[in-house]
Amino acid sequence: MLCDCPGLVFPNAASTRGELVCNGVLPIDTIKDYLTPMDLLAERIPKIVYNKLYNICLDKVKKMTGTEVLSIFA
């Protein structure tokens, strides 16, 4: 079986490890730094999704960061 994934298998030099994890290129269980991918997710996913999916309230958070989301979730 051939699976063509242009741009994912051979990422460009500008891709960070966090972006590679979020894009599924690097397995999540091999990373040591969890904040970089989480910062990307906090930046890209709206607050309402976290509120509904995880039943947490991020309405008072002014700047969404991975640390803020994880702290409130924990």
C-alpha positions as CSV (number, residue, x, y, z in Angstrom):
1,M,0.0,0.0,0.0
2,L,1.3,3.4,-0.9
3,C,0.3,6.4,1.1
4,D,1.3,9.8,-0.4
5,C,1.6,12.5,2.2
6,P,3.1,15.5,0.4
7,G,4.6,18.0,2.8
8,L,4.3,15.8,5.9
9,V,6.8,13.0,5.3
10,F,9.5,15.4,4.3
11,P,8.7,18.6,6.2
12,N,10.4,21.8,5.3
13,A,13.2,23.3,7.4
14,A,10.8,25.8,9.0
15,S,8.8,23.2,10.8
16,T,9.3,23.0,14.5
17,R,9.1,19.7,16.6
18,G,5.7,21.0,17.9
19,E,4.3,21.4,14.4
20,L,5.6,18.0,13.5
21,V,3.9,16.4,16.4
22,C,0.6,18.2,15.7
23,N,0.8,17.2,12.1
24,G,1.3,13.5,13.0
25,V,4.8,13.3,11.6
26,L,6.5,12.6,14.9
27,P,4.8,10.2,17.4
28,I,3.6,12.0,20.5
29,D,5.0,9.4,22.8
30,T,8.6,10.2,21.8
31,I,8.6,13.9,22.7
32,K,10.0,15.3,25.9
33,D,8.7,18.9,25.5
34,Y,5.0,18.8,25.8
35,L,4.5,22.6,26.0
36,T,5.5,23.5,22.5
37,P,2.8,21.4,20.8
38,M,0.3,22.4,23.5
39,D,1.0,26.1,22.8
40,L,0.2,25.5,19.2
41,L,-3.1,23.8,20.1
42,A,-4.0,26.5,22.5
43,E,-3.4,29.1,19.8
44,R,-5.3,27.3,17.1
45,I,-8.3,25.8,18.9
46,P,-11.0,28.2,20.2
47,K,-11.8,28.4,23.9
48,I,-15.3,27.1,23.4
49,V,-14.0,23.8,22.1
50,Y,-12.0,23.3,25.3
51,N,-15.0,24.4,27.4
52,K,-17.4,21.9,25.8
53,L,-15.0,19.0,25.2
54,Y,-13.3,19.0,28.6
55,N,-16.0,20.8,30.7
56,I,-13.6,23.5,31.8
57,C,-14.0,27.3,31.8
58,L,-11.4,29.3,29.9
59,D,-13.5,32.4,29.5
60,K,-11.5,34.4,32.0
61,V,-8.2,33.5,30.4
62,K,-6.9,36.5,28.4
63,K,-4.0,34.9,26.5
64,M,-4.4,31.3,25.6
65,T,-1.2,29.3,26.3
66,G,-0.6,25.6,26.7
67,T,0.3,26.2,30.3
68,E,-2.9,28.0,31.0
69,V,-5.1,25.3,29.4
70,L,-3.2,22.4,31.1
71,S,-3.3,24.2,34.5
72,I,-7.0,24.7,34.4
73,F,-7.7,21.2,33.1
74,A,-5.5,19.7,35.9
